[in-house]
């Protein structure tokens, strides 16, 4: 079953934009939410480690961080759907 992606975050309506067949649905709302989830934590880590973040071992944690950000996005979409 396909995961609920919240529909397009910034839908493009081909008729309104007069773009013909070149317009697509754009980024999903899930991707938009995930992109913003945890930005404060990343900013703090970047400030703490500065230019040495690549050698700090944080690179190995990025897979887990990506999973966590997507889980936050899924929770945000589920909560949004409750209100609808």
NORMO-V378334 format. One record per helix or strand of 2 or more residues. SS is the DSSP state (H for helix, E for strand). FROM is the first residue (numbers start at 1). LEN is the number of residues. If there is no record, write none. Layout:
SS,FROM,LEN  SS,FROM,LEN
This chain:
H,14,4  H,20,3  H,29,8  H,39,18  H,58,26
